Amino acid sequence: MIYFDFAATTPLDHEAAEIYLKVSTEYFGNASSLHDFGGQSSALLDNCREELAKNLGVDKKGLFFTSGGSESNFLAIEALLSAPLKKGKHIIAGMAEHSSIHGELRRLEKAGYEITFLPFDASGLIDIKKLASEIKPETILVAVQHVNSEIGTIQPVEAIAEICRNHQIHFHSDCVQSFGKIDLKSITPLVSSFSFSGHKIYGPKGVGGVYINPRIHCDPFFPGGSHESGFRPGTVNVPAIAAMTVAAQKILGQIPSHHEMFALLRNTFIEALTPIKDRVIVYGAVEADSQLPNIIGLRISGIEGQWMMLECNRLGFAISTGSACQIGMQSPAKVTQALGLNPEEAKQFIRISFGKSTSREDVLQLAESIVKIVQEF
């Protein structure tokens, strides 16, 4: 079986796994305990926080560890709403946000907030003019993910941040898909908060982080917590945090080489689909600086994505029909709504995503198999 679903999750890096085991057995003390065992864990935790903050270009005082991207998104939004820059109950978000964002926004809508969702243009990007036109005097938060997890488009965070700054609006960006693929140092100082996760960068599952600008004096959603400076409850998962930090150190140093490799694989894959090009529609940005090359979202006219996924699986290839957090709901990928696809077109959507172990031969085998499936169909 050849894996093409790296946008959903990645295998654990061997060095990260070794660190996880070492810390689990040698630094097992609760980081909040006052004895020496706790002190050792606390010192290691602080070192990880400092290292990740340095690599992300942020103040470590605003960096909190969580159970992953979904929790980080929830806690970030709640934190920002507890300390708005002005009065109001209007929130603007991308239509193709992760399901964790949509779940929180549905809850807030029931609590009296007004939510405006922004669609994508034909290139899979947020229309900046449309965003600006939707702002009201009572708009207090904008939530737009940095990279879409289903088609890989890179949103214009700098432009969105400028608009938010000019209108006294908090800006949260889900950076789960961009962390480890893009150098985030240029955008992290521009946002009020951002989220990231370990299992997308060859780290462990069940660990991630959220950054809240320390200048924002927010209230924690869970009161009375003693961990992570009171930001969230629960004993801190130091072994997973240490492993995630090691995985981050490795992948951040490989961003340029990985980007070049993924761009070549993307071109190879799309060119290999030439025999069926009349039936293939690839979604994404034309400009290279607006597109993450390792994610290809597409549909094949006349063939349901779930059927294509099962056929590929039968032939030994693991692809997907969108975000794993959305698939369990048995509904179309959010990006298909954002792109304005009709229900029939939405059902045809599939996603192929590459990782550091993906080879040109793997890509050609997958493309040739898809061509054969379509021709036989």
TIKOL-234544 format. One line per 10 residues: number of its first residue (from 1); their letters; for each residue x, y, z of C-alpha. Coordinates in steps of 0.02 Angstrom, whole numbers, plus 50000, padded with zeros to 5 digits. Layout:
<atoms>
NUM	A	X Y Z  ...
</atoms>
This chain:
<atoms>
1	MIYFDFAATT	50000 50000 50000  50068 50171 49949  50013 50317 50058  49948 50477 49980  49855 50553 50128  49992 50652 50216  49876 50804 50233  49770 50698 50351  49912 50633 50458  50094 50577 50447
11	PLDHEAAEIY	50194 50431 50516  50294 50465 50673  50475 50512 50639  50597 50383 50711  50700 50512 50806  50542 50590 50875  50484 50417 50930  50649 50386 51019  50633 50552 51111  50454 50511 51158
21	LKVSTEYFGN	50509 50346 51237  50659 50425 51325  50558 50567 51400  50416 50449 51449  50534 50340 51549  50662 50466 51614  50564 50630 51630  50399 50560 51690  50370 50684 51832  50222 50803 51825
31	ASSLHDFGGQ	50291 50968 51762  50187 51059 51895  50256 50957 52042  50381 51045 52155  50500 50899 52182  50654 50866 52076  50563 50747 51959  50436 50883 51922  50575 51011 51905  50662 50907 51771
41	SSALLDNCRE	50502 50892 51671  50466 51077 51693  50639 51125 51632  50619 51014 51478  50446 51086 51444  50513 51263 51454  50655 51217 51336  50530 51148 51209  50423 51304 51224  50573 51416 51197
51	ELAKNLGVDK	50635 51316 51047  50466 51314 50960  50436 51498 50997  50605 51540 50920  50567 51438 50764  50395 51519 50749  50458 51695 50782  50347 51727 50933  50359 51768 51118  50360 51605 51217
61	KGLFFTSGGS	50245 51684 51347  50103 51670 51223  50136 51489 51172  50027 51355 51253  50028 51168 51222  49865 51078 51187  49799 50909 51129  49803 50964 50946  49737 51083 50814  49552 51063 50853
71	ESNFLAIEAL	49571 51109 51036  49690 51250 50990  49563 51326 50870  49426 51318 51001  49531 51392 51141  49600 51529 51030  49429 51590 50975  49362 51586 51153  49516 51679 51215  49500 51817 51085
81	LSAPLKKGKH	49314 51838 51117  49350 51861 51302  49457 52013 51261  49383 52101 51108  49462 52261 51046  49289 52341 51036  49106 52299 51070  49013 52185 50951  48957 52008 50913  48998 51988 50727
91	IIAGMAEHSS	49124 51859 50666  49190 51832 50489  49263 51663 50439  49313 51567 50284  49181 51448 50219  49314 51312 50199  49380 51319 50378  49419 51160 50474  49271 51071 50555  49332 51123 50728
101	IHGELRRLEK	49309 51306 50679  49137 51273 50606  49085 51178 50762  49136 51322 50875  49052 51451 50764  48889 51354 50765  48896 51355 50955  48929 51542 50957  48787 51574 50836  48668 51493 50960
111	AGYEITFLPF	48743 51607 51093  48693 51762 50994  48841 51795 50881  48816 51837 50697  48928 51736 50580  48974 51783 50401  49058 51650 50295  49170 51699 50149  49177 51589 49992  49330 51558 49884
121	DASGLIDIKK	49360 51634 49714  49399 51521 49565  49580 51505 49625  49530 51443 49797  49573 51606 49885  49479 51727 49997  49429 51885 49903  49506 52027 50004  49381 52154 49936  49238 52041 49985
131	LASEIKPETI	49311 52024 50160  49327 52213 50178  49148 52239 50118  49078 52119 50250  49156 52212 50397  49033 52300 50512  49062 52417 50660  49024 52268 50773  49145 52146 50687  49266 52085 50821
141	LVAVQHVNSE	49347 51928 50749  49406 51859 50582  49455 51675 50569  49541 51619 50409  49655 51467 50395  49828 51497 50323  49827 51345 50206  49672 51252 50153  49691 51069 50197  49594 51004 50047
151	IGTIQPVEAI	49663 51101 49898  49821 51177 49976  49790 51360 49934  49886 51487 50038  49775 51628 50096  49836 51811 50092  49866 51822 50280  49966 51983 50269  49825 52075 50180  49692 52004 50297
161	AEICRNHQIH	49796 52054 50449  49812 52232 50385  49624 52248 50363  49594 52178 50538  49722 52296 50614  49642 52447 50530  49470 52400 50597  49521 52342 50773  49475 52161 50740  49560 52008 50812
171	FHSDCVQSFG	49628 51887 50682  49645 51700 50713  49731 51589 50583  49729 51399 50583  49909 51357 50535  49895 51169 50558  49922 51132 50374  50057 51263 50344  50164 51224 50498  50318 51132 50437
181	KIDLKSITPL	50286 51171 50253  50303 51361 50256  50417 51472 50359  50288 51555 50472  50401 51689 50545  50338 51821 50423  50154 51800 50471  50151 51749 50655  50184 51927 50719  50034 51988 50616
191	VSSFSFSGHK	49897 51880 50692  49812 51884 50862  49822 51695 50876  49865 51540 50776  49856 51351 50798  49970 51207 50749  49977 51018 50771  50109 50884 50794  50043 50741 50688  50050 50841 50525
201	IYGPKGVGGV	50240 50859 50539  50289 50679 50583  50264 50710 50769  50146 50616 50886  49957 50624 50877  49865 50707 51020  49980 50857 51041  49986 51031 50968  49992 51212 51018  49911 51382 51010
211	YINPRIHCDP	49987 51554 51015  49893 51701 51089  49980 51869 51077  50035 51905 51258  49974 52084 51240  49796 52015 51236  49737 51994 51415  49614 51853 51387  49519 51742 51508  49540 51552 51500
221	FFPGGSHESG	49386 51456 51444  49411 51327 51582  49422 51418 51750  49533 51361 51891  49662 51269 51787  49840 51262 51852  49929 51198 51697  49997 51302 51553  49987 51462 51658  49803 51425 51689
231	FRPGTVNVPA	49761 51424 51503  49697 51244 51500  49673 51101 51623  49755 50930 51619  49929 50864 51654  50046 50925 51517  50101 50789 51395  50287 50823 51405  50344 50667 51307  50233 50711 51158
241	IAAMTVAAQK	50284 50895 51165  50468 50847 51164  50440 50729 51017  50342 50862 50923  50483 50986 50953  50612 50866 50880  50500 50833 50730  50478 51021 50705  50665 51054 50714  50695 50925 50578
251	ILGQIPSHHE	50557 50974 50458  50581 51163 50474  50759 51143 50412  50696 51044 50261  50561 51165 50201  50654 51227 50044  50706 51054 49984  50534 50979 50021  50447 51121 49929  50553 51092 49774
261	MFALLRNTFI	50525 50905 49781  50336 50923 49803  50325 51047 49658  50409 50919 49543  50295 50779 49605  50141 50888 49579  50189 50927 49399  50231 50744 49367  50063 50686 49433  49959 50813 49337
271	EALTPIKDRV	50054 50781 49174  50028 50594 49195  49840 50623 49196  49849 50694 49018  49756 50545 48939  49601 50593 49041  49633 50781 49053  49463 50822 48978  49380 50746 49132  49500 50809 49267
281	IVYGAVEADS	49474 50974 49357  49615 51024 49476  49571 51155 49606  49702 51277 49667  49795 51439 49639  49887 51478 49478  50023 51578 49564  50154 51466 49646  50168 51576 49801  49982 51549 49834
291	QLPNIIGLRI	49986 51359 49819  50060 51225 49931  50121 51096 49804  50103 50939 49910  49911 50947 49913  49810 50916 49754  49622 50933 49764  49530 50878 49607  49376 50796 49538  49351 50679 49391
301	SGIEGQWMML	49191 50716 49297  49064 50576 49308  49152 50475 49445  49109 50489 49630  49258 50525 49740  49215 50390 49866  49209 50260 49727  49376 50320 49659  49450 50314 49835  49392 50134 49859
311	ECNRLGFAIS	49457 50082 49687  49626 50160 49725  49628 50073 49893  49592 49907 49806  49742 49938 49693  49855 49982 49840  49845 50173 49851  49780 50272 50000  49698 50435 49945  49554 50532 50024
321	TGSACQIGMQ	49397 50631 49987  49445 50776 50100  49484 50817 50282  49480 50664 50395  49388 50768 50527  49250 50800 50399  49238 50626 50321  49162 50553 50480  49013 50668 50455  48978 50591 50283
331	SPAKVTQALG	48958 50763 50205  49051 50847 50061  49218 50930 50096  49191 51111 50153  49302 51172 50013  49178 51112 49883  49047 51229 49957  49173 51371 49963  49212 51342 49778  49028 51344 49734
341	LNPEEAKQFI	49017 51164 49670  48846 51087 49653  48806 50928 49755  48848 50811 49611  49016 50895 49579  49054 50898 49765  49034 50708 49775  49169 50690 49641  49304 50776 49745  49463 50682 49795
351	RISFGKSTSR	49625 50735 49876  49802 50672 49846  49938 50732 49964  50125 50697 49963  50249 50672 50104  50437 50662 50123  50437 50476 50078  50337 50499 49916  50438 50457 49761  50415 50499 49577
361	EDVLQLAESI	50384 50315 49543  50244 50314 49674  50162 50465 49592  50172 50391 49417  50098 50226 49478  49951 50317 49558  49919 50426 49406  49927 50277 49287  49806 50182 49398  49683 50327 49403
371	VKIVQEF	49692 50342 49213  49658 50155 49196  49511 50164 49319  49432 50307 49222  49458 50226 49052  49383 50062 49112  49239 50154 49195
</atoms>
